[in-house]
Amino acid sequence: MLDLQGYEASILKGALITIEVALLSLLFAVVLGMLGALAKLAPYRWARAVATLYTTIIRGIPDLVLMMLIFFGGQILLNNSLYAVNEWLNEWFTSSDPNHEWTAYLPDYIDVSPFIAGVLTIGFIFGAYMAETFRGAIMAVDKGELEAAKAYGMSSTLAFRRILFPQMVRHALPGFGNNWLVLLKTTALVSIIGLEDMVRVSALAAGSTKMPFTFYMAVAIIFLFFTSVSTGLLKLVERKFSIHAR
């Protein structure tokens, strides 16, 4: 057994934060991925161009670099924008009524939460991978079935719900599962922006106790547990959809 020197509760609390970040990031990534897939398959050139630019940039830059860029660069951009808007409002109200002293109601500075920044960044990154997964899954569905549904008088919404979506899910599940497992491990990056996840807690504990192997081994075991449970659940879902397909 690993002797965690009384840090067990802190590491478990950090593990809960890791799962929260992973699940919320997955939700954001699925939404972005579906939008990106539909944009890539849209008849509009501008939509395809925006989606292609998004996936190309995200897949070409390391996750660690993107995390730093979005967290630190995003805060600078947000606060510079707030300053510019406050200045514009001050000038506009002063010019319209010189006798009235305008006090801006917008905050001067916003400190972005590492939790929110981590969720948005990881979701933004994996939205690009999900877009390719969903695009391939949609293209794998036989168009003849959709045409037959239309010939039977089904609306586009009904055809999507009964024909396209179930088959798309079945084709997307392997890629979706791989993306989820990688996303789950990528949550370790949020420790570099100050979020008290289990990686950061373990790093601090390792530094104070001089026992790095013990604490990083504990983190490895927890991640292995998470991925093992995820793999089992994904297999159950794949089996369910394969039964429906047969």
C-alpha positions in Angstrom: 0.0 0.0 0.0 1.1 3.6 -0.8 1.7 5.8 2.3 0.3 9.1 1.3 1.2 10.9 4.5 -2.3 12.1 5.2 -2.9 13.6 1.7 -5.5 11.0 0.8 -8.5 13.3 1.2 -6.8 16.1 -0.8 -5.9 13.8 -3.7 -9.4 12.4 -3.8 -10.8 15.9 -3.9 -8.4 16.7 -6.7 -9.6 13.5 -8.5 -13.2 14.7 -8.3 -12.1 18.0 -9.8 -10.4 16.1 -12.6 -13.6 14.2 -13.4 -15.6 17.4 -13.4 -13.2 19.1 -15.8 -13.2 16.1 -18.1 -17.0 15.7 -18.3 -17.7 19.4 -18.8 -14.9 19.6 -21.4 -16.4 16.5 -23.2 -19.8 18.2 -23.3 -18.3 21.4 -24.8 -16.2 19.3 -27.2 -19.2 17.3 -28.4 -21.2 20.5 -29.1 -18.3 22.1 -31.0 -17.5 18.8 -32.8 -21.1 18.5 -34.1 -21.1 22.1 -35.2 -17.7 21.6 -36.9 -18.8 18.4 -38.6 -22.0 20.0 -40.0 -20.0 23.0 -41.1 -17.6 20.8 -43.0 -20.4 19.1 -44.7 -22.4 22.3 -45.4 -22.9 23.5 -48.9 -21.6 27.0 -47.9 -17.9 27.6 -48.8 -17.4 30.0 -45.9 -18.7 27.5 -43.3 -16.3 24.8 -44.7 -13.4 27.2 -44.7 -14.0 28.3 -41.0 -14.4 24.7 -39.9 -11.3 23.6 -41.8 -9.2 26.5 -40.4 -10.4 25.6 -36.8 -9.5 21.9 -37.1 -6.2 22.6 -38.8 -5.0 25.1 -36.2 -6.0 23.0 -33.2 -4.6 19.8 -34.5 -1.3 21.5 -35.5 -0.4 23.1 -32.1 0.5 21.1 -29.0 -2.1 21.0 -26.3 0.2 22.5 -23.7 1.0 25.5 -25.9 -2.7 26.0 -26.5 -3.5 25.8 -22.8 -1.0 28.6 -22.1 -2.1 30.7 -25.0 -5.8 30.5 -24.2 -5.5 31.0 -20.5 -2.9 33.8 -20.4 -3.6 35.3 -23.8 -7.4 35.1 -23.3 -7.2 37.0 -20.0 -5.1 39.7 -21.6 -7.4 40.0 -24.5 -10.5 40.0 -22.3 -9.2 42.7 -20.0 -7.8 44.9 -22.8 -11.2 44.7 -24.4 -12.9 45.7 -21.2 -10.6 48.7 -20.8 -11.3 49.8 -24.4 -15.0 49.5 -23.9 -14.9 51.5 -20.7 -12.8 54.2 -22.4 -15.3 54.4 -25.3 -18.3 54.6 -23.0 -16.6 57.4 -20.9 -15.9 59.4 -24.1 -19.3 58.8 -25.6 -21.3 59.9 -22.4 -18.9 62.8 -21.8 -19.4 64.1 -25.3 -23.2 63.8 -25.2 -23.5 65.4 -21.8 -20.3 67.4 -20.7 -21.9 68.3 -17.3 -22.5 64.7 -16.4 -19.7 62.7 -14.9 -19.9 59.1 -16.3 -18.7 56.3 -14.2 -18.2 53.0 -16.1 -20.1 50.1 -14.7 -18.0 47.4 -16.4 -15.3 45.9 -14.2 -11.7 47.1 -14.8 -10.3 43.6 -14.5 -11.6 40.0 -14.7 -9.6 37.2 -13.2 -10.6 34.1 -15.2 -11.1 31.0 -13.1 -8.6 28.2 -13.8 -11.5 25.7 -13.7 -13.5 27.6 -16.4 -10.3 28.2 -18.5 -9.4 24.6 -18.3 -12.8 23.4 -19.3 -13.1 25.8 -22.2 -9.5 25.1 -23.4 -9.8 21.3 -23.4 -13.3 21.4 -24.9 -12.0 23.8 -27.6 -9.1 21.5 -28.4 -11.1 18.3 -28.5 -13.9 19.9 -30.4 -11.6 19.8 -33.4 -11.0 16.0 -33.0 -14.7 15.4 -32.4 -15.5 17.3 -35.6 -13.5 14.9 -37.7 -14.9 11.9 -35.9 -18.5 13.1 -36.4 -17.9 14.1 -40.0 -16.6 10.6 -40.8 -19.5 9.0 -39.0 -22.1 11.1 -40.9 -20.4 10.3 -44.2 -20.5 6.6 -43.4 -24.3 6.5 -43.3 -25.8 5.3 -46.6 -27.4 8.3 -48.3 -29.9 6.0 -50.0 -31.5 5.4 -46.6 -32.0 9.2 -46.1 -33.4 9.5 -49.6 -35.8 6.6 -48.8 -36.9 8.3 -45.6 -37.6 11.5 -47.5 -39.5 9.5 -50.1 -41.7 8.1 -47.3 -42.5 11.6 -46.2 -40.3 11.9 -43.2 -39.3 15.4 -42.2 -35.6 16.3 -41.9 -35.8 16.2 -38.1 -37.5 12.8 -38.1 -35.1 11.4 -40.6 -32.2 12.6 -38.5 -33.6 11.1 -35.3 -34.6 7.7 -36.7 -32.1 7.1 -39.5 -29.0 9.4 -39.4 -28.4 9.8 -35.7 -28.5 6.1 -34.6 -26.2 5.0 -37.4 -23.9 8.0 -36.9 -23.5 7.1 -33.2 -22.6 3.5 -34.1 -19.9 4.7 -36.6 -18.6 7.4 -34.3 -18.3 5.4 -31.1 -14.7 4.0 -31.6 -13.3 7.4 -32.4 -15.4 9.1 -29.7 -14.1 6.6 -27.2 -10.5 7.2 -28.2 -11.0 11.0 -28.0 -12.6 10.7 -24.5 -9.6 8.6 -23.2 -7.1 11.1 -24.5 -9.2 14.0 -23.2 -9.3 12.4 -19.7 -5.5 12.2 -19.6 -5.2 15.7 -21.0 -6.9 17.1 -17.9 -3.5 16.8 -16.2 -2.5 20.0 -18.1 -4.9 22.1 -16.0 -2.4 21.8 -13.1 0.0 24.2 -14.9 -2.6 27.1 -14.7 -3.2 26.7 -11.0 -6.2 24.4 -10.8 -6.1 22.2 -7.7 -6.6 18.9 -9.5 -5.0 15.7 -8.3 -1.9 16.3 -10.4 -1.2 19.6 -8.8 -2.1 18.4 -5.3 0.2 15.4 -5.7 3.0 17.6 -7.0 2.8 19.9 -4.0 2.6 16.9 -1.7 5.6 15.3 -3.4 7.6 18.5 -3.0 6.8 18.8 0.7 7.4 15.1 1.6 10.2 14.4 -0.8 8.3 11.3 -2.0 7.6 12.0 -5.7 7.4 8.4 -6.7 4.7 7.6 -4.2 2.4 10.5 -5.1 2.8 10.3 -8.9 2.2 6.5 -8.7 -1.0 7.3 -6.9 -2.1 9.6 -9.6 -1.2 7.0 -12.3 -3.3 4.4 -10.5 -6.3 6.8 -10.3 -6.0 7.7 -14.0 -5.7 4.0 -14.8 -8.9 3.3 -12.8 -10.8 6.1 -14.6 -9.7 4.9 -18.1 -10.5 1.3 -17.2 -14.1 2.2 -16.1 -14.5 4.4 -19.2 -13.3 1.5 -21.5 -15.8 -0.9 -19.9 -18.7 1.6 -20.3 -17.8 2.3 -23.9 -17.8 -1.4 -24.7 -21.3 -1.7 -23.2 -22.5 1.2 -25.3 -20.9 -0.2 -28.5 -22.4 -3.6 -27.8 -25.9 -2.1 -27.4 -25.6 -0.2 -30.7 -24.2 -3.2 -32.5 -27.2 -5.3 -31.3 -29.6 -2.6 -32.7 -27.7 -2.6 -36.0 -28.0 -6.4 -36.3 
